[in-house]
Amino acid sequence: MRKIISILVLILIVIISIYFIRDNLDEFNNIPKVSFSYIIPMTILVILTVFVNGLGIKVFGKYYDIKLGINEWFGLSSITAMGNYMTPFRGGVAARAVYLKKVYNLPYTSFLTTIAASYIVRFFVYGLFGILLSFIIFKSYNFFNKTIISVFFVIIIISFIALIIPPTFGKTKYKYLNYIIKVVNEWNIMRKNYSFLFKVLLFDTVVWILASLRLYLAFKSFSFEVPFLFVLLISILFMLAFFLSITPAGLGIVEAVIAFSAEAIGAGFLPGIYAGILDRIISTIVVFVLGSIFSYTLMKGNFKPEKLE
């Protein structure tokens, strides 16, 4: 069902894109030349993003007394990113789950707890930063979008509830329901480890800043001058869209979010499209190169499992 939904959404996006390009063909014929001097720094930022996400994997592993070497946590981050680009609904995390289960015997329920924790903290951080940025932009540029601020408020309320007051459940006679209960109960324990949550929050913040710098350079490469405060806001929106990917890596959806966000703040719809597509191309190339390398090395078993004493 998930694959069917993903395919239908992707087909719909392709159809809409074809009609949009046809109706705006003159605009696309006048695409500004790309300044290739920005390609290398954007490539470095993509690698740094994979690296920081890998550090997050390392921290989650350490929480469960699993010591991952740099080849593992960086490799797993690369493989996960590549998998997300190949499958809908962020399917790349499945490869990481299987590896940690086979090599370190990490239960799938514990892995799901790490995913839930990552989402809750990430959404809370991005919602909070989104609200703060919206008010800073209002003060600096006299711009205020009710829809955007409403989205951030909803996100931060839901994630705050999950972060502060999740319920605790006892076991039931239903096997699969017990799996969900175990995840919730593990999260209840994990959320009280404040130093651990701070590290997760820190990594998510760094990833957001790296993505913002990348998008800023993407605009600059086409000679579009978009204030960095606006780019910070746009990047939050497109990262939220990416984490809720219906299509592989949010293909089409992320670009649309960037474009509509850029339009909403006055930067222009087509500049957002150009920047989003350029960022997509560079990210895809880097992720597939890294993912392919580490898929081979990790699956060959070159790195032996090692537990913390």
N, C-alpha and C positions, 0 to 999 in steps of 0.2 A: 504494500500500500504506500509506504514511504517513497519507494522508487517511482511508482506511478505518479504520485503527487509531484515529485521532483521533476519528472519528465514533462508533465503537463505544464508546470510553471515555466520550465525552460523553453518549451515550445511557444508559450504565450509571450515570453520576453522576446524571443527571436522575431515573432510576428510583429509585435509592437515596435521593435527596433527597426525592422525593415520599413514599416510605414513612416516612422519618424525620420529615418535617413532620407527616404524618398521625398517627404514634404519639406525637408531642410537641406536638400542636396546642394544648393548654392552655398550654404554656410559651410558644409563639409568640404566643398571644393576649395574653400579659402582657409583650410586648417593652417595655423601658423607653423613655421618650421621649428623643429625641436632642437634646443641647444644641448648638444651631446655632452657638454661639460658637466651637466647635472646627473648624467647616467651613473657614473662611477660612485659618487657619494650616495645616491639612492640605493645602489647595489650593496654598498657597505652597510647602510641602515637596515636593509632586509636581513643581512647576515647577523647583525647585532640583535635584531628582533628575535630571530631563531635562537640565538645564544641566550638571551635573557629568558625566553620561554623555557629553555633547557634548564636554567638555574632554578626556575619554578618547579620543574619536574624533580630536580635534585632535592629541593626542600621537602616536597611531598614524600619522596622516597625516604628521606631521613626521618620523617615523622613516624614512619612504620619500620624504623630500624633497618632500612635498606641503604647501603652505601653504593651509589652509582659513580662510576668513573666518568671522566669528561667525555670519553668516546661514547658512553652510553647515554648520558643525559642530553648531550648535544645531538647525538644520533637519533634518539627517540623524539626529540623536538623536531628534527628535520623530517623524519618519517611521518610523524603525526601531521605536520604541515602539508606534506605531499599527499597524504591520504585524504586530508580535508579538501584538497584541490581536485581530487579524483572522484570523491563520493559526496552525496548530499548529506544534510543533517550532521556535518562534522564527523563523518565516519572514520576519519583518520585516527581518532582516539582509540578505536577498537584494536588497531595494531599494537598500540602501546599497552593496552590492557592485557592482550595475549602474551606479549613479551614479559611483562612483570609477573604474570601468573606462571608461565612456564619456567622462567629463570629464577624468580625469587619467591614463588608460591604466594604472591599477594592475592588475596581473595577478590573476586570481581565486585563484591559488595563494598569492600574497602576502596577499590578503585573508583567506584561510582560515588563514594563519599568525597574523594578528592575532586572529582568533576563538579559535584554539587557545591562544594566549598569554593572552588575556583569561580564558578558562575555567580554565587551569592556575593562574594567579596568584590568581584569585578563589576557587577552591576551596581553595587552600592557606591563604589569609588567613582565610576563613570557618571552615575546619577548626581552625586554630590558635586563633582567638578563641573558637570553640565549646568547645574543651577548657579554655581558661583560665577562661571564664565558668562552666563546669560546676563547676570546683573552687572558684571564688570563691563561687558560690551554695551549694555544699556547706558551706563554712566559715561563711557568713553565715546560712543558713536550714536547714542540716542536711538538704538535699534532694539526692538523687543518683539519676539515672535511667540504668541500665546500657545500655539500648537507644540512647538519645540519644548517650551518650559513645562507644559502639561505632561509631555512624555517623560521628562526627567523626574517630575514629582511622583508619577505613578511608579516608575522604576525604583526610586529610592525608598518609597513607602513599603513596597512589596519585599525588597531585599532587606530592609531594616527589620521588618517583622521576622523574616527567616533568620536573620543574624542574631536577634536579641531574644525572641521568645518562641522558639520552635517547641512543639509538644514532645513528650516522651511516651512511647508505647510499649506494651508488653507483647509477648508472643501470642500468636493465634494458632488455630489448627490448619490454617491455609499456608501452604509452603511458599508460594510466590509472594504473598502479602508479607510474609515474614522477612523476605529479602529486602523489601522496601522499608520495613520497620527497622531492620538492622542498619540500613544506610542512615535513616533519620536519627537513630540513637547514637551512632558513631559521630554524626555531625554535632550532636549535643555535647559530646566530649571535646571534639576538635575545636569548636567555637570558643571554648573557655581557655584555650592556649593562646594568649594574647601576643606573645612574641612571635609565634608561628604565623598568626593572622597578619601581623604587621609586615612580616617578610613577604607574604603573598600580596598584600596591598602595595608594598614598595615595588615589586616586580611588575604588577599591573600598571602602576603609574609610569614606570620607565618605558614599558611597551607602548603606552598611549603617547608619550612624548616622542618616541622614535617614529611612530606612525604619523604623527603630526608633522615632524620634520620632513619625512618622506613626501607627504602630500604637498607640503609647502614648496619643496623643490620641484615637484611635478608641475605645479602652477607656474613656478618661475621658469621652468624649461620651455614653456610656451609664451613667455613674456607677459603672463598675467600677474598683476600686482594685487594680491589678496592679503590683508593684514593677518599676522600670525595668530592673533586672538580668534579671528573667525575660523582659521584653519584648525585650531585646537578644538573648537566647537564641532566643526564638520567631522573631524576624525573620530570624536566620541560617537557620533551618530552612525558613521559607517562601520565602526568596530562593533557596535551593538548589533547592527544588521548582519555582520559577518558571523557573530557568535550564535545568531538565530538562523543560520544558513538553511534554506530549503533546497537550493540548488548547490552543486559542487562549489565550495568556497564562496557561496553567495553570488555566483556568476550572474551578472545582469542586475541583481538586486542591490549589491554594494555600489555599483556604478550609478544606479538610479538614485540611491540615497545621497551619494556625493553630489550628483547633479542637482537634485531637488533642494538639497541643503544649501548648495552654492547659490541657487536661484533665490531661495528664501532670504538669504542674507545680502543679496544684491550683487554677488560676484558674477552671476550669469550661469545659465543652464549648460550651454555648450562648453565653456571653460571647465566646468565640473566634469563633464563627460570626457574631455580630452585628458584631464589630470587623472581621472579614475582609470581610464584605459591604459595610460602609460604606466601607472603604478601597478596595475594588474599584470602587464607584460613582464616587467622587470621582476616582480615578486614570483611569478610563475616559473621563469627561467631559473632563478636562484634556488627556489624551493625544490624543483625537480632535479637539479644537479646535486644538491646536498642530499636530498631524499634517496636518490638512486645509489649514491656512494655508500650511505650508511645502511640502506636496506641490504646491500651485498655483504658489508663487513659484519654487521650485527647478526644477521641470519647465518653467517658462516660460523658463528660461535667463537670469534676471536677474543671475546672479553668474558672472562669467567665471573660468575656471581660471587659477590663478596658481602658478607653481613657485618654490621657494626657489632663490636664487642660491648 
